[in-house]
């Protein structure tokens, strides 16, 4: 298992979900969210989909 796989399988904490919501509401792009949260863009998109949210792409 690579380090990337371990990051992808990491459960989301309540604080991370709140931070994700805040960043989406502020208009921060998915790529910047990915870097700030140290998660893959696919992981960000999966959680956004689960929450019914959409981030700007970039």
TIVO-2410 file (N, C-alpha, C; in nm, 3 decimals):
# residues 58
REC num residu      c1      c2      c3 atome chaine
REC   1      X   0.085  -0.118   0.000     N      A
REC   1      X   0.000   0.000   0.000    CA      A
REC   1      X   0.089   0.124   0.000     C      A
REC   2      X   0.062   0.216  -0.090     N      A
REC   2      X   0.143   0.337  -0.098    CA      A
REC   2      X   0.095   0.440   0.005     C      A
REC   3      X   0.175   0.543   0.023     N      A
REC   3      X   0.137   0.651   0.115    CA      A
REC   3      X   0.010   0.718   0.069     C      A
REC   4      X  -0.009   0.730  -0.063     N      A
REC   4      X  -0.129   0.790  -0.119    CA      A
REC   4      X  -0.254   0.709  -0.083     C      A
REC   5      X  -0.242   0.575  -0.087     N      A
REC   5      X  -0.356   0.489  -0.051    CA      A
REC   5      X  -0.393   0.510   0.096     C      A
REC   6      X  -0.294   0.524   0.181     N      A
REC   6      X  -0.320   0.544   0.323    CA      A
REC   6      X  -0.392   0.676   0.346     C      A
REC   7      X  -0.354   0.781   0.272     N      A
REC   7      X  -0.422   0.910   0.285    CA      A
REC   7      X  -0.566   0.900   0.238     C      A
REC   8      X  -0.587   0.827   0.130     N      A
REC   8      X  -0.722   0.816   0.074    CA      A
REC   8      X  -0.815   0.740   0.168     C      A
REC   9      X  -0.763   0.642   0.240     N      A
REC   9      X  -0.846   0.560   0.328    CA      A
REC   9      X  -0.869   0.623   0.464     C      A
REC  10      X  -0.808   0.736   0.489     N      A
REC  10      X  -0.820   0.803   0.618    CA      A
REC  10      X  -0.963   0.854   0.638     C      A
REC  11      X  -1.026   0.822   0.750     N      A
REC  11      X  -1.162   0.873   0.774    CA      A
REC  11      X  -1.162   1.024   0.791     C      A
REC  12      X  -1.277   1.084   0.760     N      A
REC  12      X  -1.293   1.229   0.773    CA      A
REC  12      X  -1.338   1.261   0.915     C      A
REC  13      X  -1.269   1.356   0.978     N      A
REC  13      X  -1.311   1.402   1.110    CA      A
REC  13      X  -1.419   1.509   1.093     C      A
REC  14      X  -1.490   1.536   1.200     N      A
REC  14      X  -1.592   1.641   1.199    CA      A
REC  14      X  -1.529   1.775   1.160     C      A
REC  15      X  -1.412   1.804   1.217     N      A
REC  15      X  -1.343   1.930   1.190    CA      A
REC  15      X  -1.304   1.942   1.044     C      A
REC  16      X  -1.261   1.831   0.984     N      A
REC  16      X  -1.223   1.834   0.842    CA      A
REC  16      X  -1.344   1.861   0.753     C      A
REC  17      X  -1.456   1.801   0.787     N      A
REC  17      X  -1.578   1.823   0.709    CA      A
REC  17      X  -1.620   1.969   0.719     C      A
REC  18      X  -1.611   2.026   0.838     N      A
REC  18      X  -1.646   2.167   0.856    CA      A
REC  18      X  -1.552   2.257   0.777     C      A
REC  19      X  -1.423   2.226   0.780     N      A
REC  19      X  -1.324   2.302   0.705    CA      A
REC  19      X  -1.351   2.291   0.555     C      A
REC  20      X  -1.384   2.172   0.509     N      A
REC  20      X  -1.417   2.151   0.368    CA      A
REC  20      X  -1.537   2.237   0.329     C      A
REC  21      X  -1.641   2.235   0.409     N      A
REC  21      X  -1.759   2.318   0.382    CA      A
REC  21      X  -1.723   2.467   0.374     C      A
REC  22      X  -1.642   2.512   0.470     N      A
REC  22      X  -1.602   2.653   0.473    CA      A
REC  22      X  -1.525   2.692   0.347     C      A
REC  23      X  -1.431   2.607   0.306     N      A
REC  23      X  -1.351   2.638   0.189    CA      A
REC  23      X  -1.436   2.640   0.061     C      A
REC  24      X  -1.532   2.548   0.051     N      A
REC  24      X  -1.622   2.548  -0.065    CA      A
REC  24      X  -1.705   2.676  -0.065     C      A
REC  25      X  -1.757   2.715   0.050     N      A
REC  25      X  -1.837   2.837   0.060    CA      A
REC  25      X  -1.756   2.962   0.028     C      A
REC  26      X  -1.626   2.958   0.053     N      A
REC  26      X  -1.538   3.071   0.023    CA      A
REC  26      X  -1.496   3.073  -0.123     C      A
REC  27      X  -1.532   2.968  -0.198     N      A
REC  27      X  -1.499   2.963  -0.340    CA      A
REC  27      X  -1.359   2.913  -0.371     C      A
REC  28      X  -1.298   2.845  -0.276     N      A
REC  28      X  -1.164   2.790  -0.297    CA      A
REC  28      X  -1.174   2.670  -0.391     C      A
REC  29      X  -1.079   2.660  -0.484     N      A
REC  29      X  -1.085   2.552  -0.584    CA      A
REC  29      X  -1.052   2.416  -0.524     C      A
REC  30      X  -1.098   2.313  -0.594     N      A
REC  30      X  -1.075   2.176  -0.548    CA      A
REC  30      X  -0.928   2.142  -0.534     C      A
REC  31      X  -0.845   2.193  -0.625     N      A
REC  31      X  -0.702   2.161  -0.618    CA      A
REC  31      X  -0.636   2.226  -0.496     C      A
REC  32      X  -0.677   2.347  -0.461     N      A
REC  32      X  -0.623   2.414  -0.342    CA      A
REC  32      X  -0.673   2.344  -0.216     C      A
REC  33      X  -0.800   2.306  -0.215     N      A
REC  33      X  -0.855   2.231  -0.101    CA      A
REC  33      X  -0.777   2.103  -0.082     C      A
REC  34      X  -0.750   2.033  -0.191     N      A
REC  34      X  -0.675   1.908  -0.187    CA      A
REC  34      X  -0.538   1.929  -0.123     C      A
REC  35      X  -0.468   2.033  -0.164     N      A
REC  35      X  -0.336   2.062  -0.109    CA      A
REC  35      X  -0.344   2.099   0.039     C      A
REC  36      X  -0.438   2.185   0.074     N      A
REC  36      X  -0.451   2.229   0.214    CA      A
REC  36      X  -0.490   2.115   0.307     C      A
REC  37      X  -0.574   2.023   0.257     N      A
REC  37      X  -0.622   1.915   0.343    CA      A
REC  37      X  -0.537   1.789   0.332     C      A
REC  38      X  -0.437   1.793   0.243     N      A
REC  38      X  -0.349   1.678   0.222    CA      A
REC  38      X  -0.429   1.552   0.188     C      A
REC  39      X  -0.523   1.571   0.095     N      A
REC  39      X  -0.606   1.462   0.044    CA      A
REC  39      X  -0.609   1.471  -0.107     C      A
REC  40      X  -0.634   1.356  -0.172     N      A
REC  40      X  -0.640   1.356  -0.318    CA      A
REC  40      X  -0.763   1.433  -0.365     C      A
REC  41      X  -0.756   1.480  -0.488     N      A
REC  41      X  -0.872   1.548  -0.546    CA      A
REC  41      X  -0.990   1.451  -0.555     C      A
REC  42      X  -0.962   1.325  -0.584     N      A
REC  42      X  -1.068   1.224  -0.589    CA      A
REC  42      X  -1.135   1.210  -0.453     C      A
REC  43      X  -1.057   1.213  -0.347     N      A
REC  43      X  -1.111   1.203  -0.211    CA      A
REC  43      X  -1.196   1.326  -0.179     C      A
REC  44      X  -1.148   1.443  -0.220     N      A
REC  44      X  -1.225   1.567  -0.199    CA      A
REC  44      X  -1.357   1.558  -0.274     C      A
REC  45      X  -1.353   1.517  -0.400     N      A
REC  45      X  -1.475   1.508  -0.481    CA      A
REC  45      X  -1.573   1.406  -0.424     C      A
REC  46      X  -1.521   1.295  -0.374     N      A
REC  46      X  -1.608   1.192  -0.316    CA      A
REC  46      X  -1.682   1.246  -0.194     C      A
REC  47      X  -1.611   1.319  -0.107     N      A
REC  47      X  -1.675   1.374   0.013    CA      A
REC  47      X  -1.773   1.484  -0.025     C      A
REC  48      X  -1.735   1.568  -0.122     N      A
REC  48      X  -1.826   1.673  -0.168    CA      A
REC  48      X  -1.955   1.612  -0.223     C      A
REC  49      X  -1.941   1.507  -0.300     N      A
REC  49      X  -2.057   1.439  -0.356    CA      A
REC  49      X  -2.147   1.385  -0.245     C      A
REC  50      X  -2.085   1.324  -0.147     N      A
REC  50      X  -2.158   1.270  -0.032    CA      A
REC  50      X  -2.234   1.380   0.042     C      A
REC  51      X  -2.175   1.499   0.046     N      A
REC  51      X  -2.236   1.612   0.117    CA      A
REC  51      X  -2.331   1.694   0.029     C      A
REC  52      X  -2.335   1.661  -0.101     N      A
REC  52      X  -2.420   1.736  -0.194    CA      A
REC  52      X  -2.363   1.873  -0.227     C      A
REC  53      X  -2.231   1.884  -0.223     N      A
REC  53      X  -2.164   2.011  -0.251    CA      A
REC  53      X  -2.080   2.000  -0.378     C      A
REC  54      X  -2.046   2.114  -0.435     N      A
REC  54      X  -1.960   2.118  -0.553    CA      A
REC  54      X  -1.860   2.231  -0.532     C      A
REC  55      X  -1.732   2.201  -0.557     N      A
REC  55      X  -1.627   2.303  -0.548    CA      A
REC  55      X  -1.590   2.348  -0.688     C      A
REC  56      X  -1.537   2.468  -0.696     N      A
REC  56      X  -1.482   2.516  -0.823    CA      A
REC  56      X  -1.366   2.426  -0.862     C      A
REC  57      X  -1.346   2.404  -0.990     N      A
REC  57      X  -1.232   2.324  -1.035    CA      A
REC  57      X  -1.116   2.416  -1.067     C      A
REC  58      X  -1.000   2.363  -1.050     N      A
REC  58      X  -0.882   2.444  -1.081    CA      A
REC  58      X  -0.764   2.391  -1.021     C      A
***
